[in-house]
Amino acid sequence: KTIAPQADLVIVVGSKNSSNSVRLVEVALEYGAKASYLVDYAEQIQDEWLSGVETIGLTSGASVPEILVTDVLKTLAEHGYSDVETITAMEESLLFALPPELRKDLKAAGQV
């Protein structure tokens, strides 16, 4: 939602089987990106997608390994898109309580 209005193109790194990744493509288009594509790997980026594109937004699905995003950044740099601005739309921090059985075991071991 944050980068789409600023981007001519939004590339989403993720699987077509991921509802989260597919939804990111839809949201990019809904919020103003002129085009948006879903790729599993950097090699799937097509030269014609980049024709006439000045600004590219890049995001990824929730469980995408960082190396895949890095590979896309490298590919884009090879095509002349080397200036990168990181935009943090929101910070996520989740805190999960340990299951009672594990807390009990840790307490018994003197680690809590």
DORO-261492 format. One record per atom (N, C-alpha, C, O): residue number from 1; x, y, z. Coordinates in Angstrom, 2 decimals, always signed. Each point is the difference from the previous one (the first is absolute). Last residue first. Layout:
<nodes>
pos = NUM; X = X; Y = Y; Z = Z
...
</nodes>
This chain:
<nodes>
pos = 112; X = +14.26; Y = -20.74; Z = +34.36
pos = 112; X = -1.03; Y = +1.05; Z = -0.04
pos = 112; X = -0.06; Y = +0.68; Z = +1.34
pos = 112; X = -0.80; Y = +0.91; Z = +0.19
pos = 111; X = +3.62; Y = -4.71; Z = -1.19
pos = 111; X = +0.30; Y = +0.97; Z = -1.06
pos = 111; X = -1.07; Y = +1.09; Z = -0.13
pos = 111; X = +0.06; Y = +0.82; Z = -0.91
pos = 110; X = +0.47; Y = -5.13; Z = +3.69
pos = 110; X = +0.56; Y = +1.21; Z = +0.59
pos = 110; X = +0.34; Y = +1.08; Z = -1.03
pos = 110; X = +0.85; Y = +0.85; Z = +0.26
pos = 109; X = -3.09; Y = -5.28; Z = -0.69
pos = 109; X = +1.43; Y = +0.00; Z = -0.31
pos = 109; X = +0.69; Y = +1.25; Z = +0.54
pos = 109; X = +1.21; Y = +0.16; Z = -0.15
pos = 108; X = -5.88; Y = -0.69; Z = +0.61
pos = 108; X = +0.60; Y = -1.13; Z = +0.70
pos = 108; X = +1.51; Y = -0.05; Z = -0.22
pos = 108; X = +0.75; Y = -0.44; Z = +0.88
pos = 107; X = -3.22; Y = +3.60; Z = -3.25
pos = 107; X = +0.01; Y = +0.37; Z = +1.41
pos = 107; X = +0.67; Y = -1.11; Z = +0.82
pos = 107; X = +0.78; Y = +0.27; Z = +0.91
pos = 106; X = -1.47; Y = -1.05; Z = -5.47
pos = 106; X = +1.05; Y = +1.00; Z = +0.19
pos = 106; X = +0.11; Y = +0.41; Z = +1.47
pos = 106; X = +1.11; Y = +0.21; Z = +0.51
pos = 105; X = -4.61; Y = -3.14; Z = -1.73
pos = 105; X = +1.30; Y = -0.67; Z = -0.16
pos = 105; X = +1.15; Y = +0.97; Z = +0.24
pos = 105; X = +0.99; Y = -0.35; Z = +0.65
pos = 104; X = -5.36; Y = +2.10; Z = -0.65
pos = 104; X = +0.18; Y = -0.88; Z = +1.17
pos = 104; X = +1.36; Y = -0.67; Z = -0.06
pos = 104; X = +0.70; Y = -0.08; Z = +1.01
pos = 103; X = -2.03; Y = +2.63; Z = -4.70
pos = 103; X = +0.30; Y = +0.89; Z = +1.14
pos = 103; X = +0.29; Y = -0.83; Z = +1.24
pos = 103; X = +0.91; Y = +0.30; Z = +0.77
pos = 102; X = -2.38; Y = -2.62; Z = -4.52
pos = 102; X = +1.38; Y = +0.45; Z = -0.17
pos = 102; X = +0.41; Y = +0.93; Z = +1.13
pos = 102; X = +1.13; Y = -0.07; Z = +0.49
pos = 101; X = -5.60; Y = -1.42; Z = -0.64
pos = 101; X = +0.89; Y = -1.14; Z = +0.25
pos = 101; X = +1.47; Y = +0.41; Z = -0.08
pos = 101; X = +0.82; Y = -0.43; Z = +0.81
pos = 100; X = -4.27; Y = +3.64; Z = -1.88
pos = 100; X = +0.14; Y = -0.28; Z = +1.44
pos = 100; X = +0.97; Y = -1.15; Z = +0.30
pos = 100; X = +0.75; Y = +0.06; Z = +0.98
pos = 99; X = +0.01; Y = +2.88; Z = -5.42
pos = 99; X = -1.03; Y = -0.92; Z = +0.47
pos = 99; X = +0.24; Y = -0.35; Z = +1.47
pos = 99; X = +1.15; Y = -0.06; Z = +0.44
pos = 98; X = +0.55; Y = +4.78; Z = -2.19
pos = 98; X = +0.40; Y = -1.40; Z = -0.07
pos = 98; X = -1.17; Y = -0.86; Z = +0.47
pos = 98; X = -0.76; Y = +0.40; Z = +0.88
pos = 97; X = -0.08; Y = +4.39; Z = -3.16
pos = 97; X = +0.27; Y = -0.62; Z = +1.29
pos = 97; X = +0.41; Y = -1.45; Z = -0.23
pos = 97; X = -0.52; Y = -0.68; Z = -0.89
pos = 96; X = +1.17; Y = +4.88; Z = -2.58
pos = 96; X = -0.77; Y = -1.21; Z = +0.25
pos = 96; X = +0.41; Y = -0.57; Z = +1.36
pos = 96; X = +1.19; Y = -0.11; Z = +0.30
pos = 95; X = -1.03; Y = +4.91; Z = -3.34
pos = 95; X = +0.50; Y = -0.66; Z = +1.18
pos = 95; X = -0.90; Y = -1.19; Z = +0.28
pos = 95; X = -1.20; Y = +0.15; Z = +0.22
pos = 94; X = +2.63; Y = +3.46; Z = -4.53
pos = 94; X = -0.95; Y = -0.91; Z = +0.63
pos = 94; X = +0.67; Y = -0.67; Z = +1.18
pos = 94; X = +1.18; Y = -0.35; Z = -0.06
pos = 93; X = -0.69; Y = +4.74; Z = -3.49
pos = 93; X = +0.66; Y = -0.73; Z = +1.07
pos = 93; X = -1.08; Y = -0.81; Z = +0.70
pos = 93; X = -0.97; Y = +0.53; Z = +0.54
pos = 92; X = +1.92; Y = +2.82; Z = -5.20
pos = 92; X = -0.77; Y = -1.05; Z = +0.64
pos = 92; X = +0.84; Y = -0.62; Z = +1.10
pos = 92; X = +1.16; Y = -0.35; Z = -0.20
pos = 91; X = -1.58; Y = +5.24; Z = -2.77
pos = 91; X = +0.85; Y = -0.94; Z = +0.72
pos = 91; X = -0.90; Y = -1.04; Z = +0.65
pos = 91; X = -1.03; Y = +0.32; Z = +0.60
pos = 90; X = +0.21; Y = +2.76; Z = -5.19
pos = 90; X = -0.38; Y = -0.27; Z = +1.39
pos = 90; X = +0.95; Y = -1.02; Z = +0.59
pos = 90; X = +0.45; Y = -0.92; Z = -0.68
pos = 89; X = +0.37; Y = +3.17; Z = -3.45
pos = 89; X = -1.41; Y = +0.37; Z = +0.14
pos = 89; X = -0.48; Y = -0.24; Z = +1.42
pos = 89; X = -0.79; Y = +0.76; Z = +0.55
pos = 88; X = +5.64; Y = +0.33; Z = -2.85
pos = 88; X = -0.60; Y = -0.90; Z = +0.98
pos = 88; X = -1.42; Y = +0.47; Z = +0.25
pos = 88; X = -0.24; Y = +1.03; Z = +0.62
pos = 87; X = +4.11; Y = -0.52; Z = -4.68
pos = 87; X = -1.18; Y = +0.61; Z = +0.63
pos = 87; X = -0.59; Y = -1.03; Z = +0.94
pos = 87; X = -0.38; Y = -1.10; Z = -0.42
pos = 86; X = +5.26; Y = +2.18; Z = -2.46
pos = 86; X = -0.78; Y = -0.92; Z = +0.82
pos = 86; X = -1.12; Y = +0.76; Z = +0.67
pos = 86; X = +0.22; Y = +1.02; Z = +0.67
pos = 85; X = +2.72; Y = -0.31; Z = -5.32
pos = 85; X = -0.52; Y = +0.70; Z = +1.18
pos = 85; X = -0.87; Y = -0.99; Z = +0.75
pos = 85; X = -0.98; Y = -0.52; Z = -0.54
pos = 84; X = +5.03; Y = +0.48; Z = -3.60
pos = 84; X = -1.00; Y = -0.69; Z = +0.81
pos = 84; X = -0.37; Y = +0.86; Z = +1.19
pos = 84; X = +0.87; Y = +0.51; Z = +0.71
pos = 83; X = +1.69; Y = -0.49; Z = -5.86
pos = 83; X = -0.32; Y = +0.84; Z = +1.15
pos = 83; X = -1.15; Y = -0.64; Z = +0.77
pos = 83; X = -1.11; Y = -0.14; Z = -0.51
pos = 82; X = +2.68; Y = -1.74; Z = -3.61
pos = 82; X = +0.91; Y = -0.27; Z = +1.12
pos = 82; X = -0.25; Y = +0.88; Z = +1.23
pos = 82; X = +0.50; Y = -0.31; Z = +1.08
pos = 81; X = -2.22; Y = -1.26; Z = -6.07
pos = 81; X = -0.78; Y = +0.43; Z = +1.17
pos = 81; X = +0.81; Y = -0.28; Z = +1.26
pos = 81; X = -0.30; Y = -0.92; Z = +0.75
pos = 80; X = +1.61; Y = -0.36; Z = -5.30
pos = 80; X = +0.10; Y = +1.44; Z = +0.21
pos = 80; X = -0.79; Y = +0.55; Z = +1.17
pos = 80; X = -0.01; Y = +1.21; Z = +0.23
pos = 79; X = +0.70; Y = -5.89; Z = -1.73
pos = 79; X = -0.82; Y = +0.69; Z = -1.01
pos = 79; X = -0.03; Y = +1.52; Z = +0.23
pos = 79; X = -0.78; Y = +0.71; Z = -0.64
pos = 78; X = +3.03; Y = -3.61; Z = +3.64
pos = 78; X = +0.61; Y = -0.31; Z = -1.30
pos = 78; X = -0.75; Y = +0.68; Z = -1.15
pos = 78; X = +0.57; Y = +0.23; Z = -1.07
pos = 77; X = -2.35; Y = +0.01; Z = +5.42
pos = 77; X = +1.20; Y = +0.85; Z = -0.10
pos = 77; X = +0.70; Y = -0.22; Z = -1.33
pos = 77; X = +0.52; Y = +0.95; Z = -0.60
pos = 76; X = -4.15; Y = -3.74; Z = +1.64
pos = 76; X = -0.47; Y = +1.35; Z = -0.32
pos = 76; X = +1.19; Y = +0.96; Z = -0.14
pos = 76; X = -0.01; Y = +0.87; Z = -0.87
pos = 75; X = +0.95; Y = -5.21; Z = +2.28
pos = 75; X = -0.46; Y = -0.01; Z = -1.39
pos = 75; X = -0.46; Y = +1.38; Z = -0.42
pos = 75; X = +0.31; Y = +0.45; Z = -1.10
pos = 74; X = +0.83; Y = -1.07; Z = +5.61
pos = 74; X = +1.19; Y = -0.08; Z = -0.85
pos = 74; X = -0.38; Y = +0.04; Z = -1.48
pos = 74; X = +0.65; Y = +0.69; Z = -0.79
pos = 73; X = -4.14; Y = -0.88; Z = +3.94
pos = 73; X = +0.68; Y = +1.30; Z = +0.06
pos = 73; X = +1.24; Y = +0.02; Z = -0.89
pos = 73; X = +0.27; Y = +0.99; Z = -0.68
pos = 72; X = -2.49; Y = -5.07; Z = +1.19
pos = 72; X = -0.79; Y = +0.91; Z = -0.83
pos = 72; X = +0.64; Y = +1.39; Z = -0.01
pos = 72; X = +0.08; Y = +0.63; Z = -1.05
pos = 71; X = +1.83; Y = -3.81; Z = +3.89
pos = 71; X = +0.26; Y = -0.35; Z = -1.40
pos = 71; X = -0.78; Y = +0.91; Z = -0.95
pos = 71; X = +0.52; Y = +0.40; Z = -1.04
pos = 70; X = -1.33; Y = -0.01; Z = +5.65
pos = 70; X = +1.32; Y = +0.53; Z = -0.33
pos = 70; X = +0.35; Y = -0.29; Z = -1.46
pos = 70; X = +0.56; Y = +0.85; Z = -0.69
pos = 69; X = -4.44; Y = -2.77; Z = +2.43
pos = 69; X = -0.20; Y = +1.45; Z = -0.16
pos = 69; X = +1.32; Y = +0.65; Z = -0.41
pos = 69; X = +0.02; Y = +0.87; Z = -0.87
pos = 68; X = +0.15; Y = -5.38; Z = +1.93
pos = 68; X = -0.77; Y = +0.17; Z = -1.23
pos = 68; X = -0.25; Y = +1.47; Z = -0.29
pos = 68; X = +0.04; Y = +0.42; Z = -1.16
pos = 67; X = +2.08; Y = -1.69; Z = +5.21
pos = 67; X = +0.90; Y = -0.16; Z = -1.15
pos = 67; X = -0.74; Y = +0.18; Z = -1.32
pos = 67; X = +0.58; Y = +0.50; Z = -0.96
pos = 66; X = -2.88; Y = -0.57; Z = +5.21
pos = 66; X = +0.61; Y = +1.29; Z = -0.34
pos = 66; X = +0.90; Y = -0.09; Z = -1.23
pos = 66; X = +0.11; Y = +0.97; Z = -0.75
pos = 65; X = -4.37; Y = -4.29; Z = +1.50
pos = 65; X = +1.37; Y = +0.16; Z = +0.49
pos = 65; X = +0.63; Y = +1.30; Z = -0.52
pos = 65; X = -0.21; Y = +0.38; Z = -1.15
pos = 64; X = -5.13; Y = -1.08; Z = +1.98
pos = 64; X = +1.01; Y = -0.04; Z = -1.06
pos = 64; X = +1.40; Y = +0.18; Z = +0.59
pos = 64; X = +0.23; Y = +0.94; Z = +0.75
pos = 63; X = -4.90; Y = -0.96; Z = +1.28
pos = 63; X = +1.02; Y = -1.00; Z = +0.33
pos = 63; X = +1.08; Y = -0.13; Z = -1.07
pos = 63; X = +0.69; Y = -1.02; Z = -0.06
pos = 62; X = -4.41; Y = +4.33; Z = -0.16
pos = 62; X = +0.40; Y = -0.11; Z = +1.40
pos = 62; X = +1.16; Y = -0.96; Z = +0.26
pos = 62; X = +0.85; Y = +0.29; Z = +0.85
pos = 61; X = -1.27; Y = +2.13; Z = -5.67
pos = 61; X = -0.93; Y = -0.71; Z = +0.86
pos = 61; X = +0.62; Y = -0.25; Z = +1.37
pos = 61; X = +1.21; Y = +0.18; Z = +0.19
pos = 60; X = +0.51; Y = +4.04; Z = -3.04
pos = 60; X = +0.00; Y = -1.46; Z = -0.04
pos = 60; X = -1.06; Y = -0.55; Z = +0.93
pos = 60; X = -0.48; Y = +0.67; Z = +0.91
pos = 59; X = +2.31; Y = +4.05; Z = -4.07
pos = 59; X = -0.46; Y = -0.53; Z = +1.28
pos = 59; X = +0.00; Y = -1.51; Z = -0.11
pos = 59; X = +0.27; Y = -0.55; Z = -1.06
pos = 58; X = +1.08; Y = +5.49; Z = -1.77
pos = 58; X = +0.31; Y = -1.41; Z = +0.22
pos = 58; X = -0.47; Y = -0.39; Z = +1.39
pos = 58; X = +0.29; Y = +0.67; Z = +0.99
pos = 57; X = -0.76; Y = +3.42; Z = -5.19
pos = 57; X = -0.22; Y = -0.39; Z = +1.39
pos = 57; X = +0.27; Y = -1.49; Z = +0.11
pos = 57; X = -0.34; Y = -0.76; Z = -0.90
pos = 56; X = +2.04; Y = +4.72; Z = -2.76
pos = 56; X = -0.46; Y = -1.37; Z = +0.27
pos = 56; X = -0.16; Y = -0.17; Z = +1.49
pos = 56; X = +0.89; Y = +0.35; Z = +0.78
pos = 55; X = -0.45; Y = +3.82; Z = -4.82
pos = 55; X = +0.04; Y = -0.38; Z = +1.41
pos = 55; X = -0.61; Y = -1.39; Z = +0.18
pos = 55; X = -1.10; Y = -0.27; Z = -0.48
pos = 54; X = +1.65; Y = +2.02; Z = -3.93
pos = 54; X = +0.95; Y = +0.83; Z = +0.72
pos = 54; X = +0.19; Y = -0.47; Z = +1.45
pos = 54; X = +1.12; Y = -0.07; Z = +0.50
pos = 53; X = -2.71; Y = -2.11; Z = -5.58
pos = 53; X = -0.23; Y = +0.03; Z = +1.45
pos = 53; X = +1.10; Y = +0.82; Z = +0.68
pos = 53; X = +1.19; Y = -0.25; Z = -0.19
pos = 52; X = -1.67; Y = -1.12; Z = -4.59
pos = 52; X = -0.67; Y = +1.24; Z = +0.36
pos = 52; X = -0.25; Y = +0.18; Z = +1.49
pos = 52; X = -0.67; Y = +0.94; Z = +0.41
pos = 51; X = +1.79; Y = -5.75; Z = -1.65
pos = 51; X = -0.02; Y = +1.01; Z = -1.05
pos = 51; X = -0.81; Y = +1.23; Z = +0.43
pos = 51; X = -1.19; Y = -0.12; Z = +0.32
pos = 50; X = +1.79; Y = -4.18; Z = +2.04
pos = 50; X = +0.79; Y = +1.15; Z = +0.43
pos = 50; X = -0.01; Y = +1.15; Z = -1.00
pos = 50; X = +0.48; Y = +1.10; Z = +0.29
pos = 49; X = -2.57; Y = -5.43; Z = -0.96
pos = 49; X = -0.64; Y = +0.59; Z = +1.17
pos = 49; X = +0.66; Y = +1.33; Z = +0.36
pos = 49; X = -0.65; Y = +0.90; Z = +0.53
pos = 48; X = +2.45; Y = -3.68; Z = -3.96
pos = 48; X = -1.10; Y = +0.87; Z = -0.44
pos = 48; X = -0.76; Y = +0.62; Z = +1.17
pos = 48; X = -0.63; Y = +1.05; Z = -0.16
pos = 47; X = +4.16; Y = -4.28; Z = +0.88
pos = 47; X = +0.49; Y = +1.31; Z = -0.42
pos = 47; X = -1.13; Y = +0.95; Z = -0.38
pos = 47; X = +0.06; Y = +1.19; Z = +0.29
pos = 46; X = -0.79; Y = -5.14; Z = +3.30
pos = 46; X = +0.10; Y = +0.14; Z = -1.45
pos = 46; X = +0.38; Y = +1.43; Z = -0.36
pos = 46; X = -0.50; Y = +0.97; Z = +0.58
pos = 45; X = +1.01; Y = -4.62; Z = +3.81
pos = 45; X = -0.26; Y = +1.39; Z = -0.38
pos = 45; X = +0.25; Y = +0.14; Z = -1.50
pos = 45; X = +1.06; Y = -0.37; Z = -0.50
pos = 44; X = -0.18; Y = -3.66; Z = +3.01
pos = 44; X = -1.33; Y = +0.11; Z = -0.62
pos = 44; X = -0.35; Y = +1.43; Z = -0.41
pos = 44; X = -1.01; Y = +0.22; Z = -0.67
pos = 43; X = +5.01; Y = -1.60; Z = +3.11
pos = 43; X = +0.09; Y = -0.38; Z = -1.41
pos = 43; X = -1.33; Y = +0.12; Z = -0.73
pos = 43; X = -0.04; Y = +0.01; Z = -1.23
pos = 42; X = +0.51; Y = +0.61; Z = +6.01
pos = 42; X = +0.43; Y = +1.16; Z = -0.78
pos = 42; X = +0.02; Y = -0.30; Z = -1.50
pos = 42; X = -0.28; Y = +0.88; Z = -0.81
pos = 41; X = -3.08; Y = -3.73; Z = +3.91
pos = 41; X = +1.45; Y = +0.21; Z = -0.10
pos = 41; X = +0.30; Y = +1.19; Z = -0.90
pos = 41; X = -0.81; Y = +0.36; Z = -0.85
pos = 40; X = -3.66; Y = -1.52; Z = +1.92
pos = 40; X = +0.64; Y = -0.87; Z = +0.99
pos = 40; X = +1.49; Y = +0.32; Z = +0.10
pos = 40; X = +0.59; Y = -0.02; Z = +1.08
pos = 39; X = -4.67; Y = +3.52; Z = -2.55
pos = 39; X = +1.10; Y = -0.86; Z = -0.44
pos = 39; X = +0.48; Y = -0.86; Z = +1.16
pos = 39; X = +0.02; Y = +0.43; Z = +1.15
pos = 38; X = -4.24; Y = +3.19; Z = -3.03
pos = 38; X = +0.41; Y = -0.93; Z = +1.04
pos = 38; X = +1.10; Y = -0.89; Z = -0.57
pos = 38; X = -0.18; Y = -0.62; Z = -1.05
pos = 37; X = -1.74; Y = +5.90; Z = -0.24
pos = 37; X = +0.24; Y = -1.39; Z = -0.37
pos = 37; X = +0.50; Y = -0.78; Z = +1.20
pos = 37; X = +0.65; Y = +0.53; Z = +0.90
pos = 36; X = -3.16; Y = +4.48; Z = -2.76
pos = 36; X = +0.54; Y = -0.77; Z = +1.12
pos = 36; X = +0.11; Y = -1.46; Z = -0.43
pos = 36; X = -0.90; Y = -0.55; Z = -0.63
pos = 35; X = -0.12; Y = +6.18; Z = -1.15
pos = 35; X = +0.12; Y = -1.43; Z = -0.28
pos = 35; X = +0.56; Y = -0.69; Z = +1.23
pos = 35; X = +0.70; Y = +0.62; Z = +0.81
pos = 34; X = -1.89; Y = +3.89; Z = -0.54
pos = 34; X = -0.44; Y = -0.16; Z = -1.39
pos = 34; X = +0.03; Y = -1.46; Z = -0.42
pos = 34; X = -0.78; Y = -0.43; Z = -0.85
pos = 33; X = -0.14; Y = +2.31; Z = +5.92
pos = 33; X = +1.10; Y = -0.45; Z = -0.86
pos = 33; X = -0.54; Y = -0.21; Z = -1.41
pos = 33; X = -1.11; Y = -0.51; Z = -0.17
pos = 32; X = -1.77; Y = +1.85; Z = +3.97
pos = 32; X = +0.59; Y = +0.94; Z = -0.94
pos = 32; X = +1.19; Y = -0.43; Z = -0.82
pos = 32; X = +0.44; Y = +0.76; Z = -0.86
pos = 31; X = -3.54; Y = -3.05; Z = +4.22
pos = 31; X = +0.49; Y = +1.23; Z = +0.62
pos = 31; X = +0.86; Y = +0.86; Z = -0.93
pos = 31; X = +0.68; Y = +0.92; Z = +0.45
pos = 30; X = -2.63; Y = -5.21; Z = -1.73
pos = 30; X = -1.10; Y = +0.78; Z = +0.58
pos = 30; X = +0.47; Y = +1.35; Z = +0.52
pos = 30; X = -0.76; Y = +0.98; Z = -0.04
pos = 29; X = +3.97; Y = -4.10; Z = -1.52
pos = 29; X = -0.78; Y = +0.55; Z = -1.11
pos = 29; X = -1.14; Y = +0.88; Z = +0.51
pos = 29; X = -0.28; Y = +1.06; Z = -0.57
pos = 28; X = +2.88; Y = -3.31; Z = +3.76
pos = 28; X = +0.85; Y = +0.94; Z = -0.72
pos = 28; X = -0.78; Y = +0.66; Z = -1.13
pos = 28; X = +0.09; Y = +1.22; Z = -0.20
pos = 27; X = -2.17; Y = -4.71; Z = +2.55
pos = 27; X = +0.03; Y = +1.25; Z = +0.77
pos = 27; X = +0.85; Y = +1.05; Z = -0.71
pos = 27; X = -0.37; Y = +1.17; Z = -0.05
pos = 26; X = +0.26; Y = -5.54; Z = -1.77
pos = 26; X = -1.31; Y = +0.66; Z = -0.14
pos = 26; X = +0.00; Y = +1.36; Z = +0.70
pos = 26; X = -0.50; Y = +0.98; Z = -0.56
pos = 25; X = +4.30; Y = -3.68; Z = +1.09
pos = 25; X = -0.09; Y = +0.46; Z = -1.39
pos = 25; X = -1.30; Y = +0.78; Z = -0.19
pos = 25; X = +0.00; Y = +1.08; Z = -0.59
pos = 24; X = +0.55; Y = -3.19; Z = +4.71
pos = 24; X = +0.90; Y = +1.16; Z = -0.11
pos = 24; X = +0.00; Y = +0.57; Z = -1.42
pos = 24; X = +0.05; Y = +1.22; Z = -0.17
pos = 23; X = -2.39; Y = -5.26; Z = +1.06
pos = 23; X = -0.72; Y = +1.19; Z = +0.48
pos = 23; X = +0.87; Y = +1.25; Z = -0.08
pos = 23; X = -0.51; Y = +1.08; Z = -0.28
pos = 22; X = +2.44; Y = -5.22; Z = -0.73
pos = 22; X = -0.97; Y = +0.35; Z = -1.04
pos = 22; X = -0.75; Y = +1.26; Z = +0.39
pos = 22; X = -0.25; Y = +0.87; Z = -0.83
pos = 21; X = +3.13; Y = -2.68; Z = +4.04
pos = 21; X = +0.74; Y = +0.58; Z = -1.12
pos = 21; X = -0.92; Y = +0.44; Z = -1.12
pos = 21; X = +0.17; Y = +1.08; Z = -0.57
pos = 20; X = -2.12; Y = -3.33; Z = +4.27
pos = 20; X = +0.59; Y = +1.27; Z = +0.43
pos = 20; X = +0.71; Y = +0.69; Z = -1.16
pos = 20; X = -0.20; Y = +1.19; Z = -0.23
pos = 19; X = -1.46; Y = -5.56; Z = -0.31
pos = 19; X = -1.09; Y = +0.98; Z = -0.07
pos = 19; X = +0.50; Y = +1.38; Z = +0.42
pos = 19; X = -0.48; Y = +1.01; Z = -0.51
pos = 18; X = +3.35; Y = -5.02; Z = -1.71
pos = 18; X = -0.13; Y = +0.75; Z = +1.25
pos = 18; X = -1.10; Y = +1.04; Z = -0.15
pos = 18; X = +0.11; Y = +0.93; Z = -0.80
pos = 17; X = +1.51; Y = -3.74; Z = -2.75
pos = 17; X = -0.81; Y = -0.80; Z = +0.91
pos = 17; X = -0.25; Y = +0.70; Z = +1.33
pos = 17; X = -0.78; Y = -0.47; Z = +0.82
pos = 16; X = +3.63; Y = +2.19; Z = -4.24
pos = 16; X = -1.38; Y = +0.16; Z = -0.45
pos = 16; X = -0.95; Y = -0.84; Z = +0.85
pos = 16; X = -1.22; Y = +0.20; Z = -0.05
pos = 15; X = +5.90; Y = +1.74; Z = +2.06
pos = 15; X = -0.57; Y = -1.09; Z = -0.78
pos = 15; X = -1.43; Y = +0.30; Z = -0.43
pos = 15; X = -0.76; Y = +0.64; Z = +0.73
pos = 14; X = +4.82; Y = +3.10; Z = +0.13
pos = 14; X = -0.81; Y = -0.97; Z = +0.74
pos = 14; X = -0.59; Y = -1.02; Z = -0.94
pos = 14; X = +0.16; Y = +0.09; Z = -1.22
pos = 13; X = +1.73; Y = +5.21; Z = +1.10
pos = 13; X = +0.72; Y = -1.26; Z = +0.04
pos = 13; X = -0.80; Y = -0.95; Z = +0.88
pos = 13; X = -0.24; Y = +0.26; Z = +1.17
pos = 12; X = -1.10; Y = +4.25; Z = -4.17
pos = 12; X = -0.22; Y = -0.73; Z = +1.25
pos = 12; X = +0.76; Y = -1.32; Z = -0.11
pos = 12; X = -0.22; Y = -0.78; Z = -0.93
pos = 11; X = +0.27; Y = +5.94; Z = -1.51
pos = 11; X = +0.34; Y = -1.41; Z = -0.11
pos = 11; X = -0.17; Y = -0.62; Z = +1.38
pos = 11; X = +0.54; Y = +0.49; Z = +0.99
pos = 10; X = -2.38; Y = +4.14; Z = -3.72
pos = 10; X = +0.27; Y = -0.65; Z = +1.28
pos = 10; X = +0.26; Y = -1.48; Z = -0.29
pos = 10; X = -0.81; Y = -0.68; Z = -0.62
pos = 9; X = +0.84; Y = +5.74; Z = -2.24
pos = 9; X = -0.05; Y = -1.45; Z = +0.01
pos = 9; X = +0.26; Y = -0.49; Z = +1.41
pos = 9; X = +0.89; Y = +0.51; Z = +0.69
pos = 8; X = -1.14; Y = +4.02; Z = -1.44
pos = 8; X = -0.52; Y = -0.35; Z = -1.32
pos = 8; X = -0.25; Y = -1.50; Z = -0.07
pos = 8; X = -0.92; Y = -0.47; Z = -0.68
pos = 7; X = +0.87; Y = +3.43; Z = +5.35
pos = 7; X = +0.69; Y = -0.92; Z = -0.89
pos = 7; X = -0.69; Y = -0.15; Z = -1.35
pos = 7; X = -1.23; Y = -0.07; Z = -0.09
pos = 6; X = -0.19; Y = +2.54; Z = +4.19
pos = 6; X = +1.26; Y = +0.59; Z = -0.44
pos = 6; X = +0.67; Y = -0.80; Z = -1.11
pos = 6; X = +0.99; Y = +0.45; Z = -0.58
pos = 5; X = -5.08; Y = -1.82; Z = +2.86
pos = 5; X = -0.26; Y = +1.27; Z = -0.68
pos = 5; X = +1.25; Y = +0.67; Z = -0.57
pos = 5; X = -0.09; Y = +0.83; Z = -0.91
pos = 4; X = +0.53; Y = -5.04; Z = +3.40
pos = 4; X = -0.72; Y = -0.10; Z = -1.28
pos = 4; X = -0.25; Y = +1.35; Z = -0.67
pos = 4; X = +0.23; Y = +0.12; Z = -1.21
pos = 3; X = +1.77; Y = -1.03; Z = +5.72
pos = 3; X = +0.87; Y = +0.21; Z = -1.15
pos = 3; X = -0.74; Y = +0.05; Z = -1.33
pos = 3; X = +0.50; Y = +0.59; Z = -0.95
pos = 2; X = -2.84; Y = -1.24; Z = +5.18
pos = 2; X = +0.86; Y = +1.17; Z = +0.12
pos = 2; X = +0.80; Y = +0.27; Z = -1.27
pos = 2; X = +0.12; Y = +1.15; Z = -0.42
pos = 1; X = -2.95; Y = -4.97; Z = +0.92
pos = 1; X = -0.82; Y = +1.20; Z = +0.00
pos = 1; X = +0.86; Y = +1.26; Z = +0.00
pos = 1; X = -0.37; Y = +1.01; Z = -0.59
</nodes>
